[in-house]
Amino acid sequence: MRRTPAVASLLLLLAISSVAANGDGNQGAPAGATGNNGYGSHDAPAGSNGYGGGQEVSYTAEPYRESVDGLDYGFYSESCPRMEEIVGKAVRKAVGADYSLAASIIRLFFHDFAVGGVDGSVLIDVPGHSEKYAEASRALRGFELIEAIKTELEAACHATVSCADILAAATRDAATAVGVPYWSLKYGRRDGKESSAEAADRYVPMGGESVDELVAFFESNGLDIKDLVVLSGAHTIGRATCGAVKPGLCGRRRAGTLDRQFGDFLQRKCGAGGDREHVELDGETPTAFDNQYYRNLMRGRGLLDTDQKMLADPLTRGFVNMFANAPSQFFVHEFALSMRRLGEVQLLTGKEGEVRRKCSAVNY
């Protein structure tokens, strides 16, 4: 069932992560799964998936984290058995031609999540009215790729695969190429029938959220503080606009919580280029999905104010320290687990919503 939209602070943490895609998954539960939930372990990887994105992981979900009814690993095993193959092939080809497109796929997913849950509503194209035309959506890309995948799937399996499931699979496929372990997906999400630019501008955050607000958002959706810190690590790759960097920049410089040399660089970069100028989220290893993001926070070199706050806040400081000092592989496995959990909250399933024939338009 869909949950009532909350202040979608999560989007700020993940909206600009940059990843690439390679390889196809399978429709079954992961080989190393404990029980039948297919989650990954918070402690260690289990088994190889042959996907090209590292090892798959295995985990027994706590009851409050179990996904909503109506999702299943084998949802398309009979009705559209090539679904994941078709999605994966298209994503690999597109990202191979334009590496930065992977970040856009991820961003689409989190914009969709932010407004009423993962229901494909961000893909609806009604000029001036739908989420796509919100001020918060002005930098979104990747619509054409998702629509092209939908067209191919309609030819193979008419009126079967939802746009929400396509977006979830494309997001997973993008993350694996930069070293995030492959995670199996449950399918059965349904597409929403409504899309509002006003709602997007209301729920998609533009910065300034406190750690308490972020924690409250996560806990209201069955996630926890650790998930918050893990998913913030998507800022180990990709770029942000100066418009997102500026809030809190002067205050951090005055308080001495921003590395002086880094602060001087940001002041020059954003002062000269304006709000739409881009800055690498992790200037140390900008194309590697690793734990450098957390190391940057430890040095006062977090790009966004909301990121740097996690080191100062006692609720999140311990996790920041843990990921900064642990091997990168530990972080990327944890990231896969939290991404899977995130994709199984705030959903339409069963007879709710619809399966759109085109991702850009509701059925008539």
C-alpha positions as CSV (number, residue, x, y, z in Angstrom):
1,M,0.0,0.0,0.0
2,R,1.1,3.6,-0.6
3,R,2.1,5.6,2.4
4,T,1.2,9.2,2.9
5,P,4.0,11.4,1.5
6,A,6.4,12.8,4.1
7,V,8.9,15.6,3.6
8,A,11.1,13.7,1.1
9,S,14.4,14.6,2.6
10,L,16.0,11.4,1.3
11,L,16.1,12.8,-2.3
12,L,18.7,15.4,-1.3
13,L,21.0,12.7,-0.2
14,L,20.8,10.6,-3.4
15,A,19.5,12.8,-6.2
16,I,22.8,13.4,-7.8
17,S,24.7,10.2,-7.3
18,S,26.5,9.1,-10.5
19,V,26.6,5.4,-11.4
20,A,26.8,3.2,-14.5
21,A,25.2,0.0,-15.5
22,N,26.4,-3.4,-16.8
23,G,24.9,-6.9,-16.8
24,D,21.6,-8.6,-16.3
25,G,20.1,-10.1,-13.2
26,N,17.8,-13.0,-12.7
27,Q,14.2,-13.3,-11.6
28,G,14.8,-15.6,-8.7
29,A,15.8,-15.0,-5.1
30,P,19.6,-14.5,-4.5
31,A,21.6,-17.7,-4.1
32,G,22.9,-16.7,-0.7
33,A,19.5,-15.5,0.7
34,T,18.6,-16.4,4.2
35,G,15.0,-17.5,4.2
36,N,13.0,-16.1,1.2
37,N,13.3,-12.4,1.5
38,G,16.4,-11.9,-0.7
39,Y,18.0,-9.2,1.4
40,G,21.7,-8.9,1.9
41,S,23.7,-9.2,5.1
42,H,24.9,-6.2,7.1
43,D,28.0,-8.2,7.9
44,A,29.4,-10.0,4.9
45,P,28.8,-10.8,1.2
46,A,27.6,-14.3,0.3
47,G,28.2,-15.9,-3.0
48,S,28.8,-14.5,-6.5
49,N,26.0,-13.5,-8.8
50,G,27.9,-13.4,-12.1
51,Y,26.4,-10.0,-12.8
52,G,29.6,-8.0,-13.1
53,G,28.8,-5.7,-10.1
54,G,30.5,-7.7,-7.4
55,Q,29.1,-10.2,-5.0
56,E,25.5,-10.5,-4.0
57,V,24.5,-10.3,-0.3
58,S,22.2,-12.1,2.1
59,Y,20.2,-10.9,5.0
60,T,17.1,-11.8,7.2
61,A,14.9,-8.7,7.3
62,E,13.4,-7.6,10.6
63,P,9.6,-7.7,10.5
64,Y,9.2,-3.9,10.2
65,R,11.5,-3.9,7.2
66,E,9.7,-6.6,5.2
67,S,8.4,-5.3,1.9
68,V,4.8,-4.6,1.2
69,D,2.4,-7.4,0.1
70,G,2.2,-7.9,-3.6
71,L,5.9,-8.0,-4.5
72,D,7.6,-11.2,-5.6
73,Y,11.0,-12.2,-7.1
74,G,9.3,-14.2,-9.8
75,F,6.5,-11.7,-10.6
76,Y,7.4,-11.7,-14.3
77,S,8.9,-15.2,-14.5
78,E,6.0,-16.4,-16.7
79,S,4.4,-13.2,-18.0
80,C,7.6,-11.5,-19.1
81,P,10.6,-13.7,-18.5
82,R,13.0,-11.4,-20.4
83,M,12.1,-8.3,-18.5
84,E,15.4,-7.9,-16.6
85,E,17.4,-8.8,-19.7
86,I,15.7,-6.2,-21.8
87,V,16.1,-3.5,-19.1
88,G,19.7,-4.3,-18.4
89,K,20.8,-4.4,-22.1
90,A,19.2,-1.0,-22.7
91,V,20.8,0.6,-19.6
92,R,24.2,-0.7,-20.5
93,K,24.1,0.6,-24.0
94,A,22.9,4.0,-22.9
95,V,25.4,4.4,-20.1
96,G,28.2,3.2,-22.4
97,A,27.4,6.0,-24.7
98,D,27.0,8.6,-21.9
99,Y,28.4,7.7,-18.5
100,S,26.7,10.7,-16.8
101,L,23.3,9.3,-17.8
102,A,23.5,6.8,-15.0
103,A,23.3,9.5,-12.4
104,S,20.2,10.8,-14.1
105,I,18.5,7.4,-13.8
106,I,19.3,7.3,-10.1
107,R,18.0,10.8,-9.7
108,L,14.7,10.0,-11.5
109,F,14.2,7.1,-9.1
110,F,14.5,9.2,-6.0
111,H,12.4,12.0,-7.4
112,D,9.7,9.4,-8.0
113,F,10.1,8.1,-4.4
114,A,9.9,11.6,-3.0
115,V,6.4,12.3,-4.2
116,G,4.0,9.6,-3.0
117,G,6.3,6.6,-3.5
118,V,7.8,4.7,-6.4
119,D,4.9,4.7,-8.8
120,G,6.4,6.1,-12.0
121,S,4.5,9.4,-11.5
122,V,7.6,11.4,-12.3
123,L,7.6,10.0,-15.8
124,I,4.1,11.4,-16.7
125,D,4.4,14.2,-19.3
126,V,1.7,16.9,-18.9
127,P,3.3,20.2,-19.7
128,G,3.1,22.7,-16.9
129,H,1.2,20.3,-14.6
130,S,3.1,17.0,-13.9
131,E,6.1,16.4,-11.7
132,K,8.4,16.5,-14.7
133,Y,7.7,20.3,-15.0
134,A,8.3,21.2,-11.3
135,E,11.0,23.6,-10.5
136,A,12.6,20.8,-8.5
137,S,12.7,18.6,-11.6
138,R,14.3,21.1,-14.0
139,A,17.6,19.1,-14.1
140,L,16.1,15.6,-14.5
141,R,17.2,13.4,-17.5
142,G,16.6,9.9,-18.5
143,F,13.0,10.0,-19.5
144,E,13.7,9.0,-23.1
145,L,15.6,5.9,-22.0
146,I,12.8,4.6,-19.7
147,E,10.2,5.2,-22.4
148,A,12.4,3.3,-24.9
149,I,12.6,0.4,-22.6
150,K,8.9,0.5,-22.0
151,T,8.3,0.4,-25.8
152,E,10.5,-2.6,-26.2
153,L,8.8,-4.4,-23.2
154,E,5.3,-3.6,-24.6
155,A,6.3,-5.3,-27.8
156,A,7.6,-8.4,-25.9
157,C,4.9,-8.5,-23.1
158,H,2.0,-6.2,-23.8
159,A,0.4,-4.4,-20.8
160,T,2.5,-6.4,-18.3
161,V,5.5,-4.5,-16.9
162,S,4.9,-1.4,-14.9
163,C,6.9,1.8,-15.4
164,A,7.7,1.8,-11.7
165,D,9.3,-1.7,-12.0
166,I,11.2,-0.6,-15.0
167,L,12.6,2.4,-13.1
168,A,13.5,0.3,-10.1
169,A,15.4,-2.3,-12.3
170,A,17.2,0.4,-14.3
171,T,18.3,2.0,-11.0
172,R,19.7,-1.2,-9.7
173,D,21.4,-1.9,-13.0
174,A,23.1,1.5,-13.0
175,A,24.5,1.1,-9.5
176,T,26.2,-2.3,-10.0
177,A,28.7,-1.0,-12.6
178,V,30.6,1.2,-10.1
179,G,31.2,-1.7,-7.7
180,V,27.9,-1.8,-5.7
181,P,26.9,-5.4,-5.3
182,Y,24.0,-6.6,-7.4
183,W,20.8,-7.0,-5.4
184,S,17.8,-9.0,-6.6
185,L,14.5,-7.1,-6.9
186,K,11.0,-8.1,-6.1
187,Y,8.5,-6.9,-8.7
188,G,4.9,-6.1,-8.7
189,R,4.9,-2.3,-8.3
190,R,2.0,-0.5,-10.0
191,D,1.9,2.8,-11.7
192,G,0.3,5.9,-10.2
193,K,-2.4,7.8,-12.1
194,E,-1.6,11.3,-10.7
195,S,1.4,13.6,-11.1
196,S,1.6,17.1,-9.7
197,A,4.3,19.7,-10.2
198,E,3.0,21.4,-7.1
199,A,3.5,18.2,-5.0
200,A,7.0,17.8,-6.4
201,D,8.0,21.3,-5.3
202,R,6.4,20.7,-1.9
203,Y,8.1,17.3,-1.2
204,V,11.4,17.4,-3.0
205,P,13.8,19.2,-0.7
206,M,16.1,21.9,-1.8
207,G,18.4,21.7,1.2
208,G,18.5,22.9,4.8
209,E,17.0,19.8,6.5
210,S,18.3,18.9,9.9
211,V,19.6,15.5,10.9
212,D,16.5,15.1,13.2
213,E,14.2,15.7,10.2
214,L,16.1,13.2,8.0
215,V,16.0,10.6,10.8
216,A,12.3,11.2,11.3
217,F,11.6,10.7,7.6
218,F,13.6,7.5,7.4
219,E,12.0,6.0,10.5
220,S,8.5,6.9,9.3
221,N,9.2,4.7,6.3
222,G,10.7,1.6,8.0
223,L,14.3,2.6,7.6
224,D,16.7,3.7,10.3
225,I,19.6,5.9,11.1
226,K,22.1,3.6,9.6
227,D,20.2,3.6,6.3
228,L,20.4,7.4,6.4
229,V,24.1,7.4,6.7
230,V,24.7,4.6,4.2
231,L,22.5,6.1,1.5
232,S,24.1,9.5,2.0
233,G,27.3,7.8,0.8
234,A,25.9,7.9,-2.7
235,H,27.6,11.4,-2.7
236,T,30.9,9.6,-3.1
237,I,30.3,10.0,-6.9
238,G,28.5,12.6,-9.1
239,R,28.1,16.3,-9.0
240,A,25.9,19.0,-7.3
241,T,25.0,22.5,-8.4
242,C,26.3,25.5,-6.6
243,G,22.7,26.3,-5.7
244,A,22.7,23.2,-3.5
245,V,26.1,24.0,-2.1
246,K,25.6,27.6,-1.0
247,P,23.1,27.0,1.8
248,G,25.1,26.9,5.0
249,L,28.4,27.6,3.3
250,C,29.0,31.0,5.0
251,G,27.9,29.6,8.3
252,R,30.3,26.6,8.1
253,R,33.2,28.9,7.3
254,R,32.4,31.2,10.2
255,A,32.1,28.2,12.6
256,G,35.3,26.6,11.4
257,T,33.6,23.3,10.4
258,L,34.6,23.7,6.7
259,D,38.2,23.1,5.7
260,R,39.6,26.5,4.9
261,Q,41.2,25.6,1.6
262,F,38.1,23.7,0.4
263,G,35.9,26.6,1.5
264,D,38.1,29.1,-0.6
265,F,37.7,26.8,-3.6
266,L,33.9,26.6,-3.3
267,Q,33.7,30.4,-2.8
268,R,35.6,30.9,-6.0
269,K,33.9,28.2,-8.0
270,C,30.3,29.1,-7.1
271,G,30.9,32.9,-6.9
272,A,32.1,32.9,-10.5
273,G,29.8,30.3,-12.0
274,G,26.4,31.0,-10.4
275,D,23.9,28.6,-8.9
276,R,23.9,26.2,-11.9
277,E,27.7,25.7,-11.9
278,H,28.5,22.1,-11.0
279,V,31.0,20.8,-8.4
280,E,32.1,17.2,-7.8
281,L,30.5,15.8,-4.7
282,D,33.7,13.9,-3.9
283,G,36.7,15.8,-5.4
284,E,39.2,13.2,-4.2
285,T,37.9,10.1,-6.1
286,P,35.0,11.5,-8.2
287,T,34.5,8.4,-10.4
288,A,35.0,5.7,-7.8
289,F,32.1,4.4,-5.6
290,D,34.1,4.1,-2.4
291,N,34.1,5.4,1.2
292,Q,36.0,8.6,0.4
293,Y,32.8,10.6,1.0
294,Y,33.0,9.7,4.7
295,R,36.7,10.5,4.9
296,N,36.0,13.9,3.4
297,L,33.4,14.5,6.2
298,M,36.1,13.7,8.8
299,R,38.3,16.4,7.2
300,G,35.6,19.1,7.0
301,R,35.4,18.7,3.3
302,G,31.7,17.6,2.9
303,L,30.3,19.5,-0.1
304,L,26.7,19.8,1.2
305,D,25.8,21.3,4.5
306,T,23.4,18.4,5.2
307,D,26.2,15.9,4.7
308,Q,28.7,17.7,7.0
309,K,26.0,17.9,9.7
310,M,26.1,14.1,10.1
311,L,29.6,14.2,11.6
312,A,28.6,16.8,14.2
313,D,25.3,15.2,15.2
314,P,25.5,12.5,17.9
315,L,22.8,10.4,16.2
316,T,24.9,9.9,13.0
317,R,28.5,10.6,14.0
318,G,29.3,7.0,15.0
319,F,28.2,5.6,11.7
320,V,30.2,8.3,9.8
321,N,33.3,7.3,11.8
322,M,32.6,3.6,11.1
323,F,32.4,3.9,7.3
324,A,35.3,6.3,7.2
325,N,37.6,3.8,8.9
326,A,36.2,0.5,7.4
327,P,37.3,-0.8,4.0
328,S,35.3,0.6,1.1
329,Q,33.9,-2.9,0.3
330,F,32.0,-2.9,3.6
331,F,30.3,0.4,2.7
332,V,29.3,-0.7,-0.8
333,H,27.7,-3.9,0.5
334,E,25.8,-1.9,3.1
335,F,24.7,0.5,0.3
336,A,23.2,-2.3,-1.7
337,L,21.2,-3.5,1.3
338,S,19.8,-0.1,2.0
339,M,18.9,0.5,-1.6
340,R,17.0,-2.7,-1.8
341,R,15.0,-1.8,1.4
342,L,14.3,1.7,0.0
343,G,12.8,0.3,-3.1
344,E,10.2,-1.7,-1.2
345,V,8.5,1.1,0.7
346,Q,5.7,3.5,-0.4
347,L,4.3,1.3,-3.2
348,L,1.2,0.7,-5.1
349,T,0.6,-3.1,-5.6
350,G,-2.2,-5.5,-6.4
351,K,-5.2,-3.7,-7.9
352,E,-4.0,-0.3,-7.0
353,G,-3.0,2.1,-9.7
354,E,-2.4,0.6,-13.2
355,V,0.2,-0.7,-15.6
356,R,0.7,2.1,-18.1
357,R,1.0,1.4,-21.8
358,K,3.3,4.5,-22.1
359,C,5.3,5.7,-19.2
360,S,4.7,9.3,-20.2
361,A,0.9,9.1,-20.1
362,V,-1.8,7.5,-18.0
363,N,-4.1,5.0,-19.6
364,Y,-7.4,6.1,-21.1
